């Protein structure tokens, strides 16, 4: 089986996808979250617990005992309290 990654088309179209050299930042502290899996536009009723362990502009890495399919759509609720502001 041959697998190829197609990133663009030349010739008269000359269209290419941008390189995705996204910088991922590993968090000093994990951010606890509750999440549900979205199926189409709807959230399933099961709520799972996990933690965000790294972030980027377009994504995040989640640690969870529940396995997920790659690129699953999730609805996240952060389980952190806001820090008091200093005025």
Z-matrix of the N, CA and C atoms (Angstrom, degrees):
N
C 1 1.438
C 2 1.528 1 107.87
N 3 1.295 2 116.42 1 130.75
C 4 1.459 3 122.49 2 177.15
C 5 1.521 4 108.84 3 -105.42
N 6 1.320 5 116.46 4 129.03
C 7 1.459 6 121.86 5 177.84
C 8 1.520 7 107.84 6 -119.46
N 9 1.312 8 116.88 7 128.35
C 10 1.467 9 121.89 8 -179.78
C 11 1.526 10 109.25 9 -124.26
N 12 1.301 11 115.19 10 145.02
C 13 1.463 12 120.27 11 173.99
C 14 1.521 13 107.13 12 -99.80
N 15 1.310 14 116.30 13 118.04
C 16 1.466 15 121.18 14 -179.93
C 17 1.521 16 108.05 15 -98.02
N 18 1.326 17 116.59 16 121.28
C 19 1.465 18 121.40 17 -175.70
C 20 1.517 19 112.21 18 -112.90
N 21 1.346 20 117.87 19 -1.38
C 22 1.454 21 118.24 20 179.52
C 23 1.511 22 111.71 21 174.72
N 24 1.305 23 113.38 22 -179.65
C 25 1.460 24 121.53 23 178.43
C 26 1.520 25 107.56 24 -140.52
N 27 1.330 26 115.92 25 131.68
C 28 1.460 27 120.60 26 -177.93
C 29 1.519 28 111.71 27 -92.73
N 30 1.302 29 114.92 28 -146.94
C 31 1.458 30 120.63 29 179.06
C 32 1.517 31 111.94 30 66.08
N 33 1.316 32 116.35 31 -142.70
C 34 1.462 33 119.96 32 -176.73
C 35 1.531 34 112.87 33 -67.58
N 36 1.345 35 117.88 34 -20.53
C 37 1.476 36 120.44 35 179.82
C 38 1.527 37 111.56 36 -82.60
N 39 1.324 38 116.89 37 -45.12
C 40 1.462 39 123.06 38 177.60
C 41 1.538 40 112.38 39 46.27
N 42 1.327 41 116.07 40 52.52
C 43 1.460 42 122.45 41 179.34
C 44 1.521 43 109.62 42 -116.24
N 45 1.330 44 116.73 43 133.17
C 46 1.456 45 121.10 44 -178.88
C 47 1.524 46 109.88 45 -138.66
N 48 1.331 47 116.09 46 144.09
C 49 1.458 48 121.10 47 173.89
C 50 1.521 49 108.67 48 -74.99
N 51 1.320 50 117.65 49 145.58
C 52 1.466 51 119.34 50 178.88
C 53 1.525 52 110.26 51 -69.19
N 54 1.335 53 116.01 52 151.46
C 55 1.462 54 120.10 53 172.93
C 56 1.511 55 107.68 54 -66.02
N 57 1.309 56 116.15 55 136.67
C 58 1.459 57 120.15 56 -176.81
C 59 1.521 58 109.62 57 -103.11
N 60 1.325 59 115.70 58 69.25
C 61 1.457 60 121.24 59 178.54
C 62 1.526 61 108.91 60 -91.17
N 63 1.306 62 114.76 61 57.15
C 64 1.457 63 121.23 62 -174.93
C 65 1.527 64 110.50 63 -72.25
N 66 1.318 65 115.84 64 133.08
C 67 1.457 66 121.06 65 179.79
C 68 1.528 67 109.06 66 -85.63
N 69 1.317 68 116.01 67 122.33
C 70 1.467 69 121.84 68 179.13
C 71 1.524 70 108.09 69 -102.45
N 72 1.331 71 116.01 70 129.59
C 73 1.461 72 121.90 71 -178.87
C 74 1.519 73 108.82 72 -104.57
N 75 1.332 74 116.64 73 122.06
C 76 1.459 75 121.63 74 175.84
C 77 1.524 76 107.39 75 -78.04
N 78 1.324 77 116.58 76 128.28
C 79 1.460 78 121.59 77 -177.00
C 80 1.527 79 111.48 78 -76.71
N 81 1.336 80 116.93 79 143.22
C 82 1.470 81 121.42 80 175.54
C 83 1.515 82 110.77 81 -66.23
N 84 1.341 83 115.53 82 -37.69
C 85 1.470 84 121.97 83 177.40
C 86 1.511 85 108.12 84 -125.80
N 87 1.303 86 116.98 85 136.77
C 88 1.458 87 120.34 86 174.61
C 89 1.526 88 109.13 87 -66.15
N 90 1.314 89 116.65 88 147.06
C 91 1.469 90 121.78 89 177.29
C 92 1.524 91 107.68 90 -105.57
N 93 1.339 92 117.16 91 112.21
C 94 1.465 93 118.79 92 -179.25
C 95 1.526 94 111.10 93 -68.24
N 96 1.335 95 116.43 94 141.87
C 97 1.458 96 121.97 95 -178.82
C 98 1.526 97 110.03 96 -140.83
N 99 1.322 98 114.65 97 155.88
C 100 1.457 99 122.99 98 163.39
C 101 1.518 100 104.68 99 -107.84
N 102 1.327 101 117.52 100 143.47
C 103 1.456 102 118.31 101 179.62
C 104 1.523 103 111.06 102 -146.64
N 105 1.320 104 114.14 103 154.30
C 106 1.452 105 122.13 104 172.08
C 107 1.524 106 107.29 105 -126.14
N 108 1.307 107 115.49 106 154.16
C 109 1.459 108 121.00 107 179.72
C 110 1.521 109 108.48 108 -90.48
N 111 1.323 110 116.43 109 132.89
C 112 1.458 111 121.29 110 177.78
C 113 1.523 112 109.47 111 -91.14
N 114 1.321 113 115.06 112 130.27
C 115 1.458 114 120.89 113 173.43
C 116 1.511 115 106.26 114 -116.97
N 117 1.331 116 114.95 115 112.17
C 118 1.459 117 123.08 116 -168.84
C 119 1.521 118 107.03 117 60.31
N 120 1.331 119 119.78 118 -118.64
C 121 1.475 120 120.63 119 -179.63
C 122 1.524 121 112.37 120 -100.07
N 123 1.323 122 117.96 121 1.04
C 124 1.460 123 120.99 122 -170.34
C 125 1.528 124 111.87 123 -112.47
N 126 1.337 125 115.37 124 141.13
C 127 1.461 126 121.22 125 177.25
C 128 1.521 127 108.85 126 -86.43
N 129 1.330 128 116.13 127 135.27
C 130 1.458 129 118.99 128 174.55
C 131 1.522 130 107.42 129 -71.09
N 132 1.296 131 116.81 130 160.21
C 133 1.477 132 119.91 131 -173.61
C 134 1.514 133 113.92 132 -77.80
N 135 1.310 134 117.97 133 -18.71
C 136 1.458 135 120.84 134 -178.20
C 137 1.526 136 109.91 135 -74.12
N 138 1.328 137 115.63 136 130.13
C 139 1.466 138 121.79 137 178.29
C 140 1.523 139 107.95 138 -107.28
N 141 1.318 140 115.99 139 131.18
C 142 1.457 141 121.99 140 -179.71
C 143 1.524 142 109.29 141 -113.87
N 144 1.325 143 116.17 142 158.41
C 145 1.459 144 122.78 143 177.63
C 146 1.528 145 107.59 144 -110.62
N 147 1.324 146 115.93 145 140.54
C 148 1.453 147 121.01 146 177.83
C 149 1.510 148 110.15 147 -159.61
N 150 1.321 149 116.12 148 -166.32
C 151 1.461 150 120.79 149 178.82
C 152 1.522 151 109.03 150 -149.92
N 153 1.324 152 116.10 151 136.30
C 154 1.461 153 121.15 152 172.85
C 155 1.522 154 107.61 153 -76.35
N 156 1.340 155 116.59 154 129.57
C 157 1.462 156 119.73 155 -177.89
C 158 1.527 157 112.78 156 -113.39
N 159 1.350 158 116.86 157 -19.12
C 160 1.462 159 120.50 158 174.82
C 161 1.517 160 109.00 159 -155.83
N 162 1.338 161 115.38 160 156.16
C 163 1.460 162 121.49 161 -176.20
C 164 1.524 163 110.52 162 -136.22
N 165 1.331 164 114.57 163 153.94
C 166 1.457 165 121.88 164 170.56
C 167 1.527 166 106.82 165 -141.19
N 168 1.324 167 116.95 166 -177.96
C 169 1.465 168 119.64 167 179.68
C 170 1.518 169 112.03 168 -65.55
N 171 1.326 170 117.52 169 -31.00
C 172 1.459 171 120.81 170 -173.92
C 173 1.517 172 114.60 171 -113.65
N 174 1.313 173 118.39 172 -4.13
C 175 1.453 174 118.75 173 -175.20
C 176 1.507 175 112.99 174 -162.56
N 177 1.321 176 114.46 175 -174.15
C 178 1.456 177 121.66 176 -179.84
C 179 1.523 178 108.40 177 -155.21
N 180 1.322 179 115.35 178 161.07
C 181 1.456 180 120.88 179 172.02
C 182 1.522 181 107.31 180 -109.99
N 183 1.316 182 114.45 181 133.01
C 184 1.458 183 121.98 182 -175.61
C 185 1.515 184 109.28 183 -116.52
N 186 1.339 185 116.98 184 131.31
C 187 1.466 186 121.50 185 173.13
C 188 1.522 187 106.51 186 -98.99
N 189 1.337 188 115.64 187 127.65
C 190 1.453 189 120.19 188 -177.27
C 191 1.522 190 109.59 189 -155.86
N 192 1.336 191 117.78 190 145.73
C 193 1.464 192 119.46 191 175.00
C 194 1.531 193 112.13 192 -72.38
N 195 1.316 194 117.04 193 -15.01
C 196 1.461 195 122.30 194 179.74
C 197 1.521 196 108.97 195 -91.32
N 198 1.321 197 117.91 196 131.23
C 199 1.463 198 119.44 197 179.79
C 200 1.525 199 110.13 198 -81.90
N 201 1.328 200 115.26 199 144.75
C 202 1.459 201 122.30 200 -178.83
C 203 1.516 202 109.52 201 -125.40
N 204 1.322 203 115.65 202 153.98
C 205 1.450 204 119.80 203 171.21
C 206 1.527 205 108.14 204 -75.76
N 207 1.313 206 115.77 205 146.64
C 208 1.455 207 120.72 206 178.19
C 209 1.527 208 109.76 207 -58.32
N 210 1.316 209 117.29 208 138.17
C 211 1.466 210 125.22 209 179.74
C 212 1.532 211 113.36 210 64.87
N 213 1.333 212 117.26 211 28.80
C 214 1.468 213 120.70 212 175.05
C 215 1.522 214 109.56 213 -66.38
N 216 1.311 215 116.99 214 146.32
C 217 1.459 216 122.04 215 174.82
C 218 1.519 217 108.12 216 -89.93
N 219 1.333 218 115.61 217 128.73
C 220 1.453 219 120.98 218 -175.90
C 221 1.518 220 110.95 219 -125.90
N 222 1.327 221 115.39 220 151.19
C 223 1.460 222 122.21 221 169.27
C 224 1.522 223 105.30 222 -108.12
N 225 1.336 224 115.86 223 116.82
C 226 1.464 225 121.57 224 -175.36
C 227 1.523 226 111.90 225 -104.66
N 228 1.322 227 115.29 226 144.70
C 229 1.465 228 121.28 227 170.24
C 230 1.522 229 106.36 228 -127.53
N 231 1.347 230 115.68 229 116.56
C 232 1.458 231 120.21 230 179.86
C 233 1.513 232 109.77 231 -70.98
N 234 1.321 233 117.20 232 136.90
C 235 1.466 234 121.88 233 -179.06
C 236 1.525 235 110.42 234 -106.66
N 237 1.319 236 115.26 235 51.79
C 238 1.466 237 120.36 236 177.95
C 239 1.519 238 108.55 237 -124.62
N 240 1.306 239 114.55 238 151.05
C 241 1.458 240 119.09 239 176.95
C 242 1.517 241 108.52 240 -95.03
N 243 1.305 242 115.27 241 144.91
C 244 1.463 243 119.74 242 177.73
C 245 1.520 244 109.38 243 -66.24
N 246 1.331 245 115.08 244 138.23
C 247 1.453 246 119.61 245 176.11
C 248 1.526 247 109.39 246 -75.91
N 249 1.325 248 117.61 247 141.21
C 250 1.471 249 118.60 248 179.79
C 251 1.517 250 111.23 249 -62.62
N 252 1.323 251 116.09 250 139.20
C 253 1.453 252 119.96 251 179.72
C 254 1.531 253 109.63 252 -83.96
N 255 1.304 254 115.07 253 147.78
C 256 1.471 255 120.52 254 178.07
C 257 1.515 256 107.67 255 -99.93
N 258 1.295 257 115.77 256 123.26
C 259 1.469 258 120.01 257 -178.89
C 260 1.487 259 111.31 258 -115.30
